C-alpha cells in the first residue's frame, strides 16, 4: 500500500511506519503531544494510516494493543509537556523565535486554553500545533494536576484510539483503499477546521462587541463635549 506524501518523505505516514514500525509511531505521538519540537509531525494522518495498515495486515500487531500503546504514548506526551510548562513557567512567553520555535504558536495555544479551560486538553488533541502547546500552557498556568490528568486521559483516548480505530474501520472499504491519498489530505484539512471556525467566531464576536464597547462615533470625545452635543 502506498500513500501520497503530504510533504517531505520523512513526514509521510506510510514511509514512517514502513521504516520505523510501531515504535516510530509511538515516538512521534509522544513528541507531538507535548514536546516543543513535535508540533510539525503528522499526528492525525499517522494514526489513521496506522489503523488502516493494521487492518491490511501490513502492521502485524493486534489492534487493541496498538490502540493501548498509542493512548499511553499520547498521555505520557502531554504529561511531559505539562511538567515542562511548570518548569519553564512565564519564561516560555519571552523565548525568542527560531526556525523551530515560534512565539505565535504559544500565544495561540494560550488563547485556546483561556477560552476552553480544562476541556481544551481534549479539544486541542484534534487541532494540529495547538495539541502540542496546550499541555505546556497548562503547566505554565499551573493547572490543578488532578484535573489535568483526567482531561489528559480522556483526550488521549478519544484522539489516540479514536483516529486509529477510524482508520482500521475504514481500512476494508474499497473506496478508501483506492483513494487513500485523498483520504489523508481530507484528514489534514478536517483537522484545521476547528481553527477556521474559532477564527471566524472570534471575528464575528469582535464585530458585535465593537459597537457596544465603542458607544458610537462620539465616544472619542470628552464626556463634557458629548453632553453639550446632546443638548443641541
N, C-alpha and C positions, 0 to 999 in steps of 0.2 A: 504494500500500500504506500503510495507516495502522496505527499501533500504539497501545497504551494507555500513557499517560504514567504512570510509576510514582512520580510526584512532581511538582514544578513543571515547566512546559512546557520550560524551558531545560535540564532534566535528562532529557527524553525522547529516547532514541536516534534515533528516526525524525526528530524535529524538528531535532536537532543535525546529523544527516547532510544533511538537505534544505537547511539553512541554510548550513552551513559546508563540506560536502563532505568529501573525503578529508583535506584539510589540517586540518580541525577534529578529525577522528578522531585523527590523529597527534598533535596538540597535547594532546588530552585523555589519550591513552595515555601520553605523556611526563610530563604533570603528575601523573597518578595513580600513576606508577611510582616517584616519588621526591621530589616537591615537597610540602612540608607542607600546602599549600592544596589538594592534589588528592585527598585521601582520600575525599571525598564524591561524586566523579564516577562515572558509570555504566559502569565498565570492562567487565564480563562481558557485560551486555546490549548494550552498544555494539558490541563485537566480533562478537557473534553476529548482530546486525542488519546490520552491515557486510557480512558474508559472505552473508547472505540477500539483501541488495539487489544485491550483485554478480551473484549467480545470476539475480535477477529482471531484470537489465539497467538498474535504476534508477541504480546507480553504475557509470558507464561506464569502468571500468578493469580490466585483466587481473587475475585472482585472484592469480596468482603475484606480481605487482608489489605489490598491496595487502598481501599477507602479509609480503613482504620489508620494506616500509616500516613496517608495524606492529611487526614484530620489532625493527627498528632503533630506532624511537621508544621501545619498551619498554626495550631495553638501555641506550640513552642516558639515559633517565629514571632508571634505577637507578644509573647512573654518577654523575649529578648528585646523587642522594640520598647516595651513598657519600662524595663529596667534601664535601658539606655537613656530613655527620656528622663527618668528620675535622676540619673547621674549627671547628665549634661545640663538639665534644667533650662532656664531662660537663655543660657549661652547659645543654645541652638538657633535662636532668632537673631543672633548677632554674627553668626558664621557667614563669611563671605562666599559669594558664588564661585563655583568651579565648573570644570567640564561635566562632572557627575552631579554635584550638589547645586540645587537652585533654591534660593530663599522663597521663590514664588510657590514651590510645592509645599513648603512648610506652612505658609500663610493660608493656602487653600485648605489644607488638612485641618488647621486650627479653626478656620471659619466653619468647616463641616462639623467638627466636634462641638463647637459652641452652639450650633443650631440644633443638632440632634441629641446631644448629651451621650449617655452610655450606649444607647441603641446605635450610635454612629459606628460602633465597633462591628455591628452586624451588617449595616448598610454599606459601610466602606469596603467590605470584602468583595463587593461586586463592582467596585469602581477602581479602574487601574490608577496607579500612582497614589491616590488617596488611601488605598488599603495599606500601603507601605508606611505612610507617615502618621496615620491616625493613632495606632498604638503608642507611637513615640510621643505624640502630643498628649495622650492620656497619662503618660508617665511624667511629662513636663508639668502638667497641672496637678499632679499627684492625686489622680482619681482613686477613690476607695478601691483597695485591691480586691476585695471580695466581689464587688460589682463588676470590676474589670474582668476577673476570672470567669464569672458566669457568662457575661456577654461575649467574651473571647471564645469560650467553648461553643456557645450557640452559633456564632458566626463561622467558626472553623468547621462545624458540622454541616451547616447549610451550604456553605461555599465549597469546601473541600470534597465532601461526599456528594453533595447535590450536583455539581457540574460534572464530576466523574461518572456518576450514575446516569446522568443525561446522555453523556457520550456513549456509555455502554448500552443504554436502552435504544438509542438510535443507530447503533452500530450494525444491526442486521437489516435496517431499512435500505432497500435498493437505491432509493433516491439519494440518501446520504452517502452511500458508497460511491456513487458515480459523480457526486457534486461536493466532495469533501472540501475542495478549495473554497468554493462559495460559502459553505457552511462555516468554515473557520473565519473567513472575512466577516460574515454576518455576526459571529460571536464577538469579534473585536468591536464592530460598530455598535452592537446592542450594549456592550459594556460601557460605552461612553454616553449612552442615552441619559442615565441619571445626572451626569454633569450638565448636559444640554438643558434638561428640564429644570434643574436647580438654577442655572444661569437665567433662563427665561422667566422663571418665577420671581427671582430676586429683582430682576429688571422691572417686571410688572409691579411688584410691591413698592419699589423705589419711586416709580412714576405716580402711584396712587398716594404715597405718603408725602410727596413733594408739595402739593397744594395745601395739605393740612398743616404742614410744618411751616410753610412759607408765609401763609396768611395773606397772599395776594401781592400785587405789584407794589403796594405802598409799604411793604414790610421793611424795606431797607431804610425808611425814613425814621427819624426820632419820634417817639410817642407824641410829643407836643405838636409836631408838624402834622402827624396823621390826624390828630384831634381837630386842628384848625381846618384841615382839608375837609373833614367830615361835616363841619358846620356850614360850609359854603353851599 
